[in-house]
Amino acid sequence: MKKTSVWDTIAWVVLFLILVWVILKVFRIINTPVYLEYFPIFGVIYLAGWAIHKLDTAVDNIKDLKGFEKATIKEIHDINTRCIKNHG
């Protein structure tokens, strides 16, 4: 089972709070002052930063895998070359 990071948990909590806030706002259960009207915007900014960080991490992982792929192909080629020299 994959362990989730604290930042992922915070992002999901923020997303959930924005959803609850929007639902309560739509049904006019809460009436907030103007400065609190911007709460979802700050949450979305945080989520955008979180998403960019996740994307950056994924890009780094893909680069690492491509390097591993090239090294593995070279190693297999070297093994094939040695096998052909020894048995050919």
Residue pairs with C-beta under 8 A, 6 or more apart in sequence:
7 50
7 53
8 50
10 50
11 46
11 47
11 50
14 43
14 46
14 47
15 43
15 47
17 43
18 39
18 40
18 43
18 44
21 30
21 39
21 40
22 40
24 30
25 32
32 39
